[in-house]
Structure formats: C-alpha cells, structure tokens
C-alpha cells in the first residue's frame, strides 16, 4: 500500500482491499450527496470533534466496501499500517 501524497487517501483498505475515499464532514449539498452515491466520498456527518489544537479528531478515510474508517497513516512504521479510528 502506498500513500500518493500528504493527506491523500490510501488507495486500498488494509482490511479488505476495497477502495479508500476521503470522509467529508458537514451538511452536504447536492453535489456531495451525488459524489457519495457514486462512492467517491463518504459522508461523515455534521458534528465534528476537534482537539485543543483545532485538529479534527475523526476518521479521515474510509473504505467504500467494508465501511472501516481510518484516522492516521503511520509512515514511520516498518510495515506501513493504518490505525483505525
């Protein structure tokens, strides 16, 4: 599994090999609803928790196949792994 660029979604799910897409938070408009229906994004809901630094404390990527959601990409690990949120 490779990460194409910083903050980009990994290509495949480490659990099932399915397609990984970005999770979008907030109230969706029609365009986002259509993108979710096409499997291009996952809608994460309207409420988001942030930490004391203002960083979102929620999954950033999700698998459209098995619905697993992931928060972090650890490039420092020998075998690049995802941590589930």
LINJOUR-V873023 format. One record per residue. N is the residue number from 0. SS is DSSP state (h for helix, s for strand, l for the rest). OMEGA is omega in whole degrees, -180 to 180 (* if undefined). Layout:
n=N ss=SS omega=OMEGA
n=N ss=SS omega=OMEGA
//
This chain:
n=0 ss=l omega=180
n=1 ss=l omega=174
n=2 ss=l omega=-175
n=3 ss=l omega=175
n=4 ss=l omega=-178
n=5 ss=l omega=-180
n=6 ss=l omega=177
n=7 ss=l omega=-180
n=8 ss=l omega=172
n=9 ss=l omega=-174
n=10 ss=l omega=-176
n=11 ss=s omega=179
n=12 ss=l omega=179
n=13 ss=l omega=-179
n=14 ss=l omega=-173
n=15 ss=l omega=-178
n=16 ss=l omega=-179
n=17 ss=l omega=-179
n=18 ss=s omega=176
n=19 ss=s omega=179
n=20 ss=s omega=180
n=21 ss=s omega=174
n=22 ss=s omega=-178
n=23 ss=s omega=-179
n=24 ss=s omega=-180
n=25 ss=l omega=179
n=26 ss=l omega=-176
n=27 ss=l omega=172
n=28 ss=l omega=-177
n=29 ss=h omega=-179
n=30 ss=h omega=178
n=31 ss=h omega=177
n=32 ss=h omega=179
n=33 ss=h omega=178
n=34 ss=h omega=178
n=35 ss=h omega=178
n=36 ss=h omega=178
n=37 ss=l omega=-179
n=38 ss=l omega=-180
n=39 ss=l omega=178
n=40 ss=l omega=170
n=41 ss=s omega=177
n=42 ss=s omega=-174
n=43 ss=s omega=-180
n=44 ss=s omega=-175
n=45 ss=l omega=-176
n=46 ss=l omega=-180
n=47 ss=l omega=177
n=48 ss=l omega=177
n=49 ss=s omega=178
n=50 ss=l omega=-176
n=51 ss=l omega=178
n=52 ss=l omega=-179
n=53 ss=l omega=178
n=54 ss=l omega=179
n=55 ss=s omega=178
n=56 ss=l omega=-178
n=57 ss=l omega=178
n=58 ss=l omega=-180
n=59 ss=l omega=-178
n=60 ss=s omega=178
n=61 ss=s omega=178
n=62 ss=s omega=180
n=63 ss=l omega=-178
n=64 ss=l omega=-174
n=65 ss=l omega=178
n=66 ss=l omega=171
n=67 ss=l omega=-180
n=68 ss=s omega=-173
n=69 ss=s omega=-175
n=70 ss=s omega=-172
n=71 ss=s omega=173
n=72 ss=s omega=-178
n=73 ss=s omega=-179
n=74 ss=l omega=-179
n=75 ss=l omega=178
n=76 ss=l omega=-180
n=77 ss=l omega=174
n=78 ss=l omega=-175
n=79 ss=l omega=-177
n=80 ss=s omega=175
n=81 ss=s omega=172
n=82 ss=s omega=179
n=83 ss=s omega=-178
n=84 ss=l omega=*
//
